Amino acid sequence: MTDQGAIQPLRLLAMDSDDLEIMSAALQDAVTKIGDISWESAAGRLTIAFNRLTWETAEKPKARVRAAIQLGCVLRVRSRNLRPAAPDAVLQLLAVTFEPGEAPGGRVTFAFADGGDLAAEVECVDAALADVSEPWASARKPEHDGADFDGT
């Protein structure tokens, strides 16, 4: 028997910019550490593990869940204002966006609070987002302008 109040694990695929907007909404205010970003250049794969808020619940989120996003068909990755030498530095995601280039490719950008970003040049949009843990209660609130969270 399934608990009606249980949060179902999120599983999303993105093949265009509209799909990425949905992933961006699900990942808004997620947190990660520099050490949780993995760029495999030979495989053309970028993977980032996050602790994301459960925005898909009916109420304001009061839980987080471990999730990972993986981009395929990645040609190169560049960062701005991120410190690779500080693997424990925490980053708070604001948005994931897509800027078209030579079709079907372009740039997927992960914009973080405090002005850092990570840009992946892609041959095409090929992304997967999946929850990989059970949710846990979280009283920690996003700490940036415009954050709207009731974690009490």
C-alpha positions in Angstrom: 0.0 0.0 0.0 1.3 3.4 -0.9 1.3 6.4 1.5 -0.8 9.1 -0.3 1.3 11.8 1.3 4.6 10.4 0.1 6.6 12.4 -2.4 7.1 10.4 -5.5 10.7 10.4 -6.9 11.1 12.9 -9.7 12.3 11.6 -13.1 12.6 14.1 -16.0 14.1 14.1 -19.5 14.9 17.2 -21.5 15.3 17.3 -25.2 14.7 21.0 -25.8 14.7 24.4 -24.1 11.1 24.0 -22.8 12.0 20.8 -21.1 15.0 22.5 -19.5 12.7 25.2 -18.1 10.8 22.5 -16.2 14.0 21.0 -14.9 15.1 24.5 -13.9 11.9 25.0 -11.9 12.5 21.7 -10.1 16.1 22.6 -9.3 15.5 26.2 -8.2 17.4 26.8 -4.9 19.0 23.4 -5.0 22.4 23.3 -3.3 25.6 21.5 -4.4 29.3 21.5 -3.7 32.0 22.1 -6.2 33.1 18.5 -5.5 29.7 17.2 -6.6 30.3 18.4 -10.2 31.7 15.8 -12.5 32.9 16.6 -16.1 33.8 13.6 -18.1 35.3 15.1 -21.3 36.0 11.8 -23.1 32.4 10.7 -22.6 30.9 14.1 -23.3 29.0 14.0 -20.0 28.4 16.5 -17.2 26.8 15.3 -14.0 25.9 17.4 -10.9 24.5 16.1 -7.7 22.2 18.4 -5.7 20.1 18.6 -2.6 16.9 20.0 -4.1 13.8 21.4 -2.6 10.6 19.4 -3.3 8.9 22.2 -5.2 6.4 19.8 -6.8 4.6 19.3 -3.6 1.3 21.1 -3.1 2.6 23.3 -0.2 5.7 25.3 0.0 8.6 22.9 0.2 9.6 21.7 3.6 11.8 18.8 2.4 14.9 18.2 0.3 15.9 15.2 -1.7 19.2 14.1 -3.2 19.0 14.4 -7.0 21.3 14.4 -10.0 21.2 16.0 -13.4 23.2 14.7 -16.2 23.9 16.3 -19.6 25.0 14.3 -22.6 26.5 15.5 -25.9 28.7 18.0 -24.0 31.5 19.4 -26.0 33.2 21.6 -23.4 32.5 23.1 -19.9 33.5 26.5 -18.7 33.0 28.2 -15.3 33.0 31.7 -14.0 33.5 32.7 -10.3 33.6 29.0 -9.2 36.6 27.7 -7.3 37.5 24.2 -8.4 40.3 24.1 -5.7 37.5 24.3 -3.0 35.6 21.1 -3.4 33.5 21.7 -0.2 32.4 25.2 -1.4 28.6 25.2 -1.4 26.7 26.6 -4.5 23.0 27.5 -4.6 21.4 27.1 -8.0 19.2 29.9 -9.3 18.3 28.6 -12.8 19.2 26.4 -15.7 18.9 28.1 -19.1 19.5 27.2 -22.7 21.0 29.6 -25.3 20.6 28.3 -28.9 23.7 28.1 -31.1 24.1 26.2 -34.3 21.0 24.0 -34.3 20.3 21.8 -32.5 23.2 22.8 -30.2 23.9 25.7 -27.9 24.8 26.5 -24.3 23.3 25.1 -21.1 24.1 27.4 -18.2 23.7 26.7 -14.5 23.5 30.1 -12.8 24.3 30.1 -9.1 23.7 32.7 -6.3 26.6 35.1 -5.7 27.4 35.4 -9.4 29.0 32.1 -10.3 28.0 30.0 -13.3 28.8 26.9 -15.2 28.3 26.8 -19.0 28.2 23.6 -21.0 28.5 23.8 -24.8 26.2 21.0 -26.2 25.6 19.4 -29.5 22.0 19.1 -28.6 19.8 19.2 -25.4 20.1 15.8 -23.8 19.5 15.9 -20.1 18.1 13.7 -17.4 17.1 14.7 -13.8 16.4 12.0 -11.2 15.9 11.9 -7.4 18.2 9.4 -5.9 17.2 9.4 -2.2 14.2 9.6 0.1 13.2 13.2 1.1 14.1 14.6 4.4 12.7 17.5 6.4 14.6 20.7 5.9 14.3 23.9 7.9 17.1 25.6 6.0 15.9 28.4 3.8 17.4 29.7 0.5 19.5 32.7 1.2 19.4 35.0 -1.8 17.2 37.9 -3.0 13.8 36.7 -4.1 13.8 33.5 -2.1 10.3 32.4 -1.1 10.5 29.5 1.3 8.7 28.6 4.5 10.8 25.9 6.2 9.5 26.2 9.7 
